[in-house]
Amino acid sequence: MANKYFGTDGIRGRANTKITPDLALRVGQAAGLVFLRGEHRHRVLIGKDTRLSGYMIETALIAGFTSVGMDVFQTGPMPTPAVAMLTRSMRADAGVMISASHNAYDDNGIKLFGPDGYKLSDEIEREIEKLIDSDLGQRLAKSADLGRAKRIDGVQDRYIEYAKRTLPRNLSLEGLRIVIDCANGAAYKVAPAALWELGAEVLEIGVEPDGFNINRECGSTSPEALSAKVREMRADIGIALDGDADRVIIVDEKGHLVDGDQLLAVIAESFKDDGRLAKPGIVATVMSNLGLERHLKAQGISMVRTPVGDRHVLERMRADGINVGGEQSGHIILSDFTTTGDGLVAALQVLAVVQNIGKSVSEICHRFEPLPQIQKNVRYKSGKPLDDSKVKTVIASVEKRLDGHGRLVVRSSGTEPVIRVMGEGDDRSLVEAAVDDIVDALTKSAAA
């Protein structure tokens, strides 16, 4: 059964329309009650990105958590992976990240972490949802047991040191000119600082958040400005994070984009060569290019596919004992270091390969030739177009045509009313025709 509030990555929606102060208050109370276990003084860590609505949501969450007797520690703007790490490091009972990731400023969201730094299971999310819609008045703390809230210092330095320690102790980035685009988001202070402390010459863009400009024409979803800056400054590499810094995209010295699939290949092969690959395989999603799968197979590395979403990737990694996984979008999960995607840590692993091999980024990060991959979206207002019998017939026909020559993925978005259609194969014209046939069927169904 679908959740009422939780989606594929926490609770997300338009700020002050779906994500209201009342909802944030109740989420704080409900999550607080779920994590009140034992007689110790309970604590929750709250981080956020740079959206204007973060102030409103943070304040409401604080009221919710303190009203059930939890102490609150506020970090201010911090990357999602930093909040996950600090939750575990500081022995908090829960962690919260206020962010809508790569979305525009007028959206926001609430991501929750357990004391182990991992995102919550479906069971715990359902438990929280039941409490959100229940009468919580009888379960509030007594006056003497209310929680306290305070802003904590030094957490940025802790995360910077943590990120740096994922590299060999003697490795320096000296001699590298790096452009870093922080998307005017959560990593606008910590990412440039970490790179500079490691010895790099750092050129910063997307580091002037004003509450409205997060992800606006910058960051991993809009890397054009980064590409232009890399070429202008003759930099060795460009690094683009998204609003909460849990994903990364690389730009080589020529200004060409390097997506998450190429980064997975670079990191997986590096880990294999160093004997750090826990199993001879990685985890990726159904959206990763078939070229990646073929390339890794030739290197003796298998690839397991999951549904889209870093949560699905991580669950499979934990189940199979695999320590490298990620998505084409740039969510790279390295479970030796992190419990979620970490854009900065992933970028540092790539930079380590660049320094150790001593070749250009364009040589190092182009590991395989991607197969032609066509992606299109079809918006709809209501209903379930994928349940339409005519749509199902067209999809079955297309799958038959592609059998042995490519792949097809048709799925509903987990965050908006969109059907995503992806086809790939050796023959671009065949793939384009296949995708267009499905898009046409879905468009007719959506309009009916």
C-alpha positions as CSV (number, residue, x, y, z in Angstrom):
1,M,0.0,0.0,0.0
2,A,1.3,3.5,-0.9
3,N,2.3,5.8,1.9
4,K,0.3,8.9,2.5
5,Y,3.2,11.2,3.3
6,F,6.5,9.4,2.6
7,G,7.7,9.1,-1.0
8,T,10.8,7.6,-2.5
9,D,13.0,10.0,-0.5
10,G,11.3,11.2,2.6
11,I,8.4,13.7,2.6
12,R,8.5,16.2,-0.2
13,G,6.3,18.9,-1.8
14,R,5.6,22.5,-2.2
15,A,6.6,24.5,0.8
16,N,3.7,25.9,2.8
17,T,1.3,24.1,0.6
18,K,2.1,20.4,1.2
19,I,5.0,20.9,3.6
20,T,3.3,23.1,6.1
21,P,4.3,24.1,9.7
22,D,1.5,21.9,11.0
23,L,2.7,18.9,9.1
24,A,6.3,19.5,10.2
25,L,5.2,19.8,13.8
26,R,3.3,16.5,13.6
27,V,6.2,14.8,11.9
28,G,8.5,15.9,14.7
29,Q,6.1,14.6,17.3
30,A,5.5,11.3,15.6
31,A,9.1,10.6,14.7
32,G,10.2,11.7,18.2
33,L,7.7,9.2,19.8
34,V,8.9,6.4,17.6
35,F,12.6,7.0,18.6
36,L,12.0,7.5,22.3
37,R,13.5,4.2,23.3
38,G,15.0,3.7,26.8
39,E,15.4,6.1,29.8
40,H,18.3,8.2,28.5
41,R,18.0,11.8,27.5
42,H,17.0,11.6,23.8
43,R,18.5,13.8,21.1
44,V,17.8,14.5,17.4
45,L,20.1,16.2,15.0
46,I,18.5,18.6,12.4
47,G,20.3,19.9,9.3
48,K,19.0,21.8,6.3
49,D,19.9,23.2,2.9
50,T,19.6,26.9,2.0
51,R,15.9,27.2,1.0
52,L,14.0,30.1,2.5
53,S,11.3,27.7,3.8
54,G,14.0,25.9,5.8
55,Y,13.6,28.3,8.6
56,M,9.9,27.7,8.9
57,I,10.1,23.9,8.7
58,E,13.0,23.7,11.1
59,T,11.2,25.8,13.7
60,A,8.1,23.6,13.5
61,L,10.1,20.4,13.7
62,I,11.9,21.7,16.8
63,A,8.5,22.4,18.4
64,G,7.4,18.9,17.6
65,F,10.5,17.1,18.9
66,T,10.8,19.1,22.1
67,S,7.1,18.7,22.8
68,V,7.6,14.9,23.1
69,G,10.8,15.3,25.2
70,M,13.6,15.2,22.7
71,D,16.6,17.6,22.8
72,V,17.3,19.2,19.4
73,F,20.8,19.9,17.9
74,Q,20.7,22.3,15.0
75,T,23.6,22.2,12.5
76,G,22.5,24.9,10.1
77,P,23.2,24.3,6.4
78,M,24.9,20.9,6.0
79,P,24.9,18.2,3.3
80,T,22.5,15.3,3.6
81,P,25.4,12.8,4.0
82,A,26.9,15.0,6.8
83,V,23.6,14.8,8.7
84,A,23.6,11.0,8.3
85,M,27.2,10.8,9.5
86,L,26.8,13.2,12.4
87,T,23.6,11.4,13.6
88,R,25.6,8.2,14.1
89,S,28.8,10.0,15.3
90,M,27.0,12.0,17.9
91,R,24.9,9.1,19.2
92,A,21.7,10.9,18.3
93,D,18.5,8.9,18.4
94,A,17.4,10.3,15.0
95,G,18.5,12.7,12.3
96,V,16.6,15.0,10.1
97,M,17.6,16.7,6.8
98,I,15.3,19.5,5.6
99,S,15.8,19.5,1.8
100,A,14.1,18.9,-1.5
101,S,17.5,17.8,-3.0
102,H,17.8,19.0,-6.7
103,N,14.3,20.6,-6.8
104,A,13.7,24.3,-7.1
105,Y,13.6,26.6,-4.0
106,D,9.8,26.5,-3.6
107,D,9.8,22.8,-2.9
108,N,11.1,21.4,0.4
109,G,11.2,18.1,2.2
110,I,11.9,16.2,5.4
111,K,14.3,13.3,5.3
112,L,14.6,11.1,8.4
113,F,17.5,8.9,9.6
114,G,17.7,6.3,12.3
115,P,20.5,6.3,14.9
116,D,22.6,4.2,12.6
117,G,22.6,7.0,10.0
118,Y,20.5,5.0,7.5
119,K,17.2,6.2,6.0
120,L,14.2,4.6,7.6
121,S,12.6,1.3,6.7
122,D,9.1,1.1,5.2
123,E,7.9,-0.3,8.5
124,I,9.1,2.7,10.6
125,E,7.8,5.1,8.0
126,R,4.3,3.5,8.2
127,E,4.5,3.7,12.0
128,I,5.3,7.4,11.8
129,E,2.5,8.0,9.3
130,K,0.0,6.4,11.7
131,L,1.1,8.6,14.5
132,I,1.0,11.8,12.3
133,D,-2.8,11.2,11.7
134,S,-3.5,10.2,15.3
135,D,-4.4,12.2,18.4
136,L,-1.0,13.0,19.8
137,G,-2.3,15.3,22.6
138,Q,-2.2,12.5,25.2
139,R,1.3,11.5,24.4
140,L,3.1,14.8,24.9
141,A,5.8,15.2,27.5
142,K,5.1,16.6,30.9
143,S,6.2,20.2,31.5
144,A,9.4,19.2,33.3
145,D,10.3,16.7,30.6
146,L,10.2,19.1,27.6
147,G,13.2,19.0,25.3
148,R,15.7,21.8,24.7
149,A,17.1,23.1,21.4
150,K,20.4,24.6,20.6
151,R,22.6,25.3,17.6
152,I,25.9,23.4,17.7
153,D,29.3,24.6,16.4
154,G,32.1,22.7,14.8
155,V,30.0,20.3,12.8
156,Q,31.3,21.6,9.5
157,D,34.9,21.0,10.5
158,R,33.9,17.4,11.6
159,Y,32.4,16.7,8.2
160,I,35.4,18.2,6.4
161,E,37.8,16.0,8.3
162,Y,35.6,12.9,7.8
163,A,35.5,13.5,4.0
164,K,39.3,14.0,3.8
165,R,39.9,10.8,5.8
166,T,38.3,8.8,3.0
167,L,41.5,9.4,1.1
168,P,44.9,7.8,1.8
169,R,46.8,9.9,4.4
170,N,49.6,11.0,2.0
171,L,47.5,11.9,-0.9
172,S,47.5,15.6,-1.9
173,L,45.4,17.4,-4.6
174,E,48.3,19.9,-5.1
175,G,48.7,20.9,-8.7
176,L,45.0,20.4,-9.5
177,R,42.9,23.4,-10.5
178,I,39.3,22.6,-9.5
179,V,36.1,24.4,-10.2
180,I,33.4,23.5,-7.6
181,D,29.7,24.3,-8.2
182,C,27.8,23.9,-4.9
183,A,24.4,24.7,-6.4
184,N,23.9,27.5,-3.9
185,G,23.1,24.7,-1.6
186,A,24.0,22.9,1.6
187,A,27.7,22.2,0.7
188,Y,28.5,25.8,-0.2
189,K,31.0,26.1,2.7
190,V,32.3,22.6,3.4
191,A,33.0,21.4,-0.1
192,P,35.4,24.2,-1.2
193,A,37.1,24.1,2.2
194,A,37.7,20.4,2.0
195,L,39.2,20.6,-1.5
196,W,41.4,23.6,-0.5
197,E,42.7,21.9,2.6
198,L,43.7,18.9,0.5
199,G,46.0,21.2,-1.5
200,A,43.9,22.0,-4.6
201,E,43.5,25.4,-6.3
202,V,39.8,26.0,-5.8
203,L,37.5,28.1,-7.9
204,E,34.0,28.5,-6.5
205,I,30.6,29.0,-8.1
206,G,27.2,28.4,-6.7
207,V,28.3,29.5,-3.2
208,E,26.1,32.6,-2.7
209,P,22.8,31.2,-1.5
210,D,20.0,33.7,-0.9
211,G,17.1,31.4,-0.1
212,F,15.8,31.4,-3.7
213,N,18.7,30.4,-6.0
214,I,19.3,26.9,-4.9
215,N,19.7,24.7,-8.0
216,R,18.9,27.6,-10.2
217,E,21.0,27.4,-13.4
218,C,23.7,25.7,-11.4
219,G,24.6,22.5,-9.7
220,S,24.5,18.9,-11.0
221,T,21.1,19.4,-12.8
222,S,22.4,22.5,-14.7
223,P,26.1,21.9,-15.4
224,E,26.3,24.4,-18.3
225,A,27.8,27.2,-16.1
226,L,30.4,24.8,-14.7
227,S,31.4,23.6,-18.1
228,A,31.9,27.2,-19.2
229,K,33.9,28.1,-16.1
230,V,36.2,25.1,-16.5
231,R,37.0,26.1,-20.1
232,E,37.4,29.8,-19.2
233,M,39.8,29.1,-16.3
234,R,41.5,26.2,-18.0
235,A,40.8,24.1,-15.0
236,D,41.7,20.4,-14.7
237,I,38.2,19.3,-13.5
238,G,34.8,20.7,-12.6
239,I,32.7,19.2,-9.8
240,A,28.9,19.9,-9.6
241,L,26.9,19.0,-6.5
242,D,23.1,19.3,-6.1
243,G,21.2,21.2,-3.4
244,D,21.8,18.8,-0.6
245,A,25.1,17.5,-1.9
246,D,24.2,13.8,-2.0
247,R,24.9,13.6,-5.8
248,V,27.7,14.7,-8.0
249,I,28.5,15.2,-11.7
250,I,32.0,15.8,-13.1
251,V,33.1,18.0,-16.0
252,D,36.4,17.1,-17.6
253,E,39.1,19.7,-18.7
254,K,37.4,20.1,-22.1
255,G,34.1,21.0,-20.5
256,H,32.5,17.7,-21.3
257,L,30.0,16.1,-18.9
258,V,30.9,12.9,-17.0
259,D,27.7,11.2,-15.6
260,G,27.3,8.8,-12.7
261,D,27.7,5.7,-14.9
262,Q,31.2,6.7,-15.9
263,L,32.0,7.7,-12.2
264,L,30.8,4.2,-11.1
265,A,33.2,2.6,-13.6
266,V,36.1,4.7,-12.4
267,I,35.5,4.0,-8.8
268,A,34.7,0.3,-9.2
269,E,37.8,-0.4,-11.2
270,S,40.0,1.6,-8.8
271,F,38.6,-0.3,-5.8
272,K,39.1,-3.6,-7.6
273,D,42.7,-2.7,-8.5
274,D,43.4,-1.8,-4.8
275,G,41.7,-4.9,-3.4
276,R,38.9,-2.7,-1.8
277,L,36.0,-4.1,-3.8
278,A,34.1,-6.2,-1.2
279,K,32.5,-8.4,-3.9
280,P,33.3,-8.6,-7.6
281,G,30.3,-6.5,-8.4
282,I,28.4,-3.2,-8.0
283,V,24.8,-2.1,-7.7
284,A,23.2,0.3,-10.2
285,T,19.6,1.0,-11.3
286,V,17.5,0.1,-14.3
287,M,18.5,3.5,-15.7
288,S,22.2,2.9,-15.9
289,N,23.5,2.5,-19.4
290,L,24.0,-1.0,-20.9
291,G,27.4,0.2,-22.0
292,L,28.4,0.3,-18.3
293,E,27.2,-3.2,-17.7
294,R,29.1,-4.6,-20.7
295,H,32.3,-2.7,-19.8
296,L,32.3,-3.9,-16.2
297,K,31.6,-7.5,-17.2
298,A,34.8,-7.3,-19.4
299,Q,36.7,-6.2,-16.2
300,G,35.3,-9.2,-14.2
301,I,32.8,-7.0,-12.3
302,S,29.1,-7.9,-12.3
303,M,26.3,-5.3,-12.1
304,V,23.1,-5.8,-10.2
305,R,20.1,-3.5,-11.2
306,T,17.5,-2.2,-8.8
307,P,14.5,0.2,-9.2
308,V,15.4,3.9,-9.4
309,G,16.3,5.5,-6.1
310,D,19.4,5.5,-4.0
311,R,17.4,3.8,-1.2
312,H,16.8,0.7,-3.4
313,V,20.5,0.7,-4.4
314,L,21.6,0.8,-0.7
315,E,19.2,-1.9,0.4
316,R,20.6,-4.2,-2.3
317,M,24.2,-3.3,-1.4
318,R,23.6,-4.2,2.2
319,A,21.8,-7.4,1.3
320,D,24.5,-8.6,-1.0
321,G,27.5,-7.2,0.9
322,I,28.5,-4.9,-2.0
323,N,30.3,-1.7,-1.2
324,V,30.0,0.3,-4.4
325,G,26.7,1.4,-5.9
326,G,24.9,4.4,-7.5
327,E,22.8,6.0,-10.1
328,Q,23.4,7.6,-13.5
329,S,22.2,10.9,-11.9
330,G,25.3,11.0,-9.7
331,H,24.1,9.4,-6.5
332,I,27.2,7.4,-5.6
333,I,27.1,5.3,-2.5
334,L,30.4,4.0,-1.0
335,S,29.3,2.0,2.0
336,D,32.8,1.7,3.4
337,F,32.5,5.4,4.2
338,T,28.8,6.5,4.0
339,T,25.3,5.4,4.7
340,T,23.8,7.5,1.8
341,G,25.0,9.1,-1.4
342,D,27.8,11.6,-0.8
343,G,28.7,13.9,-3.7
344,L,31.9,15.2,-2.1
345,V,33.2,11.8,-1.0
346,A,32.6,10.4,-4.5
347,A,34.3,13.3,-6.1
348,L,37.3,12.8,-3.8
349,Q,37.6,9.1,-4.9
350,V,37.7,10.2,-8.5
351,L,40.3,12.9,-7.8
352,A,42.5,10.3,-6.1
353,V,42.4,8.2,-9.3
354,V,43.4,11.3,-11.3
355,Q,46.3,12.0,-9.0
356,N,47.5,8.5,-8.9
357,I,47.4,7.8,-12.6
358,G,48.6,11.3,-13.6
359,K,46.5,11.5,-16.8
360,S,43.8,14.1,-17.8
361,V,40.2,13.7,-16.5
362,S,38.9,13.2,-20.0
363,E,41.2,10.1,-20.4
364,I,40.5,8.7,-16.9
365,C,36.7,9.3,-16.8
366,H,35.8,8.0,-20.2
367,R,35.7,4.3,-19.5
368,F,33.2,3.1,-22.0
369,E,31.1,4.3,-25.0
370,P,27.5,4.7,-23.8
371,L,24.8,3.0,-26.0
372,P,22.3,5.4,-27.5
373,Q,19.8,6.1,-24.7
374,I,16.6,8.0,-25.2
375,Q,14.5,9.3,-22.3
376,K,11.2,11.1,-22.5
377,N,8.5,12.1,-20.0
378,V,4.8,12.2,-20.3
379,R,2.8,14.3,-17.9
380,Y,-0.7,13.4,-16.8
381,K,-3.3,15.0,-14.6
382,S,-5.1,12.0,-13.1
383,G,-5.6,8.2,-13.4
384,K,-3.0,5.6,-14.1
385,P,-1.9,5.6,-17.7
386,L,0.3,2.5,-17.3
387,D,-2.9,0.5,-16.5
388,D,-4.4,1.3,-19.8
389,S,-4.8,-1.8,-21.9
390,K,-3.8,-0.1,-25.1
391,V,-0.7,1.2,-23.5
392,K,0.2,-2.2,-22.2
393,T,-0.2,-3.7,-25.7
394,V,2.1,-1.1,-27.2
395,I,4.7,-1.7,-24.5
396,A,4.6,-5.5,-25.1
397,S,5.0,-4.9,-28.8
398,V,8.0,-2.6,-28.3
399,E,9.7,-5.0,-25.9
400,K,9.4,-7.8,-28.5
401,R,11.0,-5.5,-31.1
402,L,13.9,-4.7,-28.8
403,D,14.4,-8.2,-27.5
404,G,18.1,-9.0,-27.8
405,H,18.9,-5.5,-29.2
406,G,18.3,-3.2,-26.2
407,R,16.4,-2.4,-23.1
408,L,13.2,-0.6,-22.2
409,V,12.2,1.0,-18.9
410,V,8.7,2.5,-18.4
411,R,8.0,3.8,-14.9
412,S,6.0,6.3,-12.9
413,S,8.0,9.0,-11.2
414,G,8.0,8.8,-7.4
415,T,7.9,12.6,-7.0
416,E,5.6,14.1,-9.7
417,P,2.7,13.0,-12.0
418,V,5.0,11.9,-14.8
419,I,5.6,8.6,-16.7
420,R,9.2,8.2,-17.6
421,V,10.1,6.3,-20.7
422,M,13.7,5.1,-21.4
423,G,14.9,3.0,-24.2
424,E,18.5,2.1,-25.2
425,G,20.2,-0.2,-27.7
426,D,22.9,-0.5,-30.3
427,D,20.6,0.9,-33.0
428,R,19.6,4.5,-32.2
429,S,16.8,4.7,-34.8
430,L,15.2,1.5,-33.5
431,V,15.3,2.9,-29.9
432,E,13.9,6.3,-30.9
433,A,11.0,4.6,-32.8
434,A,10.3,2.4,-29.8
435,V,10.3,5.3,-27.3
436,D,8.1,7.4,-29.6
437,D,5.5,4.7,-30.0
438,I,5.2,4.4,-26.2
439,V,5.1,8.1,-25.6
440,D,2.4,8.5,-28.3
441,A,0.3,5.8,-26.6
442,L,0.7,7.3,-23.1
443,T,-0.1,10.8,-24.4
444,K,-3.3,9.6,-25.9
445,S,-4.2,7.8,-22.7
446,A,-3.4,10.8,-20.6
447,A,-5.6,13.0,-22.8
448,A,-8.6,10.6,-22.7
